[in-house]
Amino acid sequence: MQQGNVGVVARQAHSTSRPAGRPPVGAERPEHVLAADYAGKSDAYFVGARRDFIMALERNPEARILEVGCGSGETAAIAFEMERCGSYIGIELDPAAAERARRFIPDVRVGNVETMAIDIPAASLDAVILSEVLEHLVDPWCVVARLAELLRPGGVMLASSPNVAHYGFVLQLLRGEWRLADSGPHDRTHLRWFTPVSYRAMFEEAGLSVRRLGPVAPPGPKARILSRLSAGRLDHLLMRQIAVEAVRGG
């Protein structure tokens, strides 16, 4: 398999060899229709630097990073500032946000990661960042598998998504409610929902080893007390967002 054809082969496999138990994939939506879903969002929606993700990476001025859903590029700016990379590629669906990202990222590609060709050689990246992205995709399982092939041995994938097992969601369901919003955990553009268990499984199915899984933000005092009293058995109810750090083996 030629390195430049990783994306094409993965898309072909996506339609013929889905592992059992995964939800069926809906019909692909036209690109302009999908982009229109985000056109009405404010600029603030695309802003937000993931310093925590960059801090998890080793200092390496030669590293290559890919960020899917790079927004306005603030995370890339921190990566360069902290010498975590020498090369950074951003993929962004929203053209306006992508244009702003070019202030920090020389190589910004506009498109839908699920359908576009990703012209990056296999096993050439040191890190892939997916900050609050996977829940927006039709088939995040396929995307994680595609991107895992681009990581070199020892390369890391950093991702986060809302936790549908959080007690806030559970309380809403107990009241028979499911309120949608323009941003946040109830964003109306979210298509997939994960628990800590199902989130871990997605990365392990892609052949990655999960090195860390936990909340994006440290738990507050009440959550820490409840975690201790339950010996950790209720931790899945306490994390609003799930963060994962997964590594490709050698």
N, C-alpha and C positions, 0 to 999 in steps of 0.2 A: 504494500500500500504506500503510495507516495505521500510524503508528509503534508503537502499542500491540499490533499484531498480528504483530510480527516473529517471536515464538516459535511462533505457530500456523502461519504460512506455512512456516517452516523445518522443522517436524515433518512437514508434508505433503510438502515437497520431499524430505525424508530417505527416504521410502518409495518414491519414484518416479524419482529422478534421481541415483543414486549413481554417481560417477565410476568408470571401469573400474579394476580392480586393487585396490580396497578389499575387505577381507574381508566376507562376508555378516553381517548383523546377526541375532542370535538373537532368539527370542521374548522380549518384555518380561516381566520378573518382577514379580509383585505388589509394591506399595510396601511393605507390611508385611513381606514375606519379605526384601526387599532390606535394609530397615532392621535386621532381626534379625541379619544378618551382622555388623553393627557393634555390636550391643547388648552383646556380651560383652567388648568391648575395654576396657582400662583407661582411666582419665581421661587418663593420660600420652600415650596414642595421639593425642589430639586437641589436644595442647599443642605449641607450637613456633613461635616468632615468626620470620618471614622478614625480618630486618633488611636482608639483602642486597638483597632485592627493593625494599624501601622506599627504600634508599639510591640505587637506580638511578633513582628518580623525582625530578623537579625540585621544588624547594620551591614549593608553590602552595596556599595556604590555601583556595582556592575549588574545587579539583579534586574530581571525583567518581570514586570507586573502587568496583569490584565485586570481591569475593573469593568464589570458589566453593570450598567446602570450608573455611569460615572457622574450623572447629574451635572452640576456646574464646575466640577473638578477640584473641589476643596480637599478631598482626601489625597489626591495626587500631589497637590502642593505641599502637604505635610510630608508625604513620602520622599519627595526630593529634598525638602528642607532637612529632614532627619537622616538623609543619606541611606535610605532603605532601598533605593533603586537607582539605576542609570537610564532605564528605559521604561516607559509607561504607556500602555494602550488603553483607551477608553471606548466603550460601546455605549451608546445612548439612543433611545428611541425618539426623544423629543428634540427636534432640530434646534429650537431656541436655546435649550439647556446645553446642547452639544456645542453650539457656537460660543457660549460663555466659557465652557470647559477648555476651549482652545487657548485661553489665557495661561493655562497651567500644563496642558497635555498637548504635545506636538502631534500626536497620532490619535485623533478622535474619529470614530466611525459611526455613522448614523444608520440605525436599522434595528430590526427585531432579531434578537439573538437566536430565536427559535427557527428562523427561516433564512437568515443571511448566511453567506459563506464566510467562514472565519479563516482568513488566510494567515494562519500562524502555524509554524512547523510543530509537529508532535514533540513532546518532551523537551520543550524549549523555554518554558516559563518557570519562574521561581515562586510565583504566587498568583492566585486568582481571587478577586474580591467580589462578593455578591451581597451587598448591603441592602436588605429589604427589597429583594428582587424576585426571589423564587416564587413567592406567593402570587405574583402578578402573571405567571406563565401558565400556558395551557398544559405543557408537559415538562415540569421542572426536573423530573427524573432523567429524561433524555438529555436535557441541557447539562446537568451535573456530570453525566457520563461523558458527554462530548468534551467538556472543559477539562475533566480529569485526564484525558489523553494528552492534553497540551502541557501538563505539568511534568517537569523533570523528576526523576527519582529524588525523594526528599522535599519536593515542592509542596507548598501548603495551599489549601483552599479555605478561605475565611468567609463565613456567611451568617446571616441572621434573618429571622422572620418572626412574625407574631406567633404566640403560643395559644392555640384555641382551647387548651386545657386550663388556661388561667381562670381563677375563680370569678373574675369579672364577666367573662363569657358565660360561665356556668350559671351565674346568678341571672343573667339576662334570659337564658334559655328556660330556666325554672319559672320565669315570669311570662314565658311565651313570646319573648321579644328578640329581635335581631336588628338593631339600628345601624343603618349605613351612614357613612360620612364621606367627606371629600378627602380626608387624610387620616393618618393614625391607624390603629389596629382594625377599625371597621371600614377602612377605605373601600369604596364601592368598586374599585378596579381590582380588588383581590379575587383571584379565581381558585386558589388552593389554600388549604388550611392544614396545619401540622401540630402535632404534639411533640414533646421531646423524644419520645420513642420512635415515632414515624420519621422525624427529622434525621435522627441518627441513621436509621435504616437507609434513607435515600443516599447518603454518602457512602455507606458501607457497600451497598449494592453496586456502586460505581467503582469499587475496588480500592477505596480510600480507607485509611485507618483513622478513626476519630480519636484525636489526642485530647480534646477538651470539649465538653458540652455543658452549657450553663446559661444563666441569665445574662443579658447584655449589660444591665445596670446592677450593681451590688444590691442585695436585699436590704430592706430597711430593718429597724429594730424589731418590729412586730413579726415580720417574716422570719427573721433569724430565730426568735423565740419559738415560733410555731414549728420551724424546721427541727430544732433541737428536741422539742417535746414529742414530735412524731418520728424521731430518728431518721429524718429525711424522706419518709414515705409520702409526705404531702408536698414535696418540693415542686412537683409538676404543676401544682395549683398556684404557685407563688411567683413564677417567672412570667412577666408580661411578654417578653421577647426571648427567643431562643438564639443563642450564639454558638457556632460550632467552629472548631479548628480541626481540619482533617488533612492528613498527609499521604502523599503517594509513596508507596513502598519502592524499594530498589529492585 
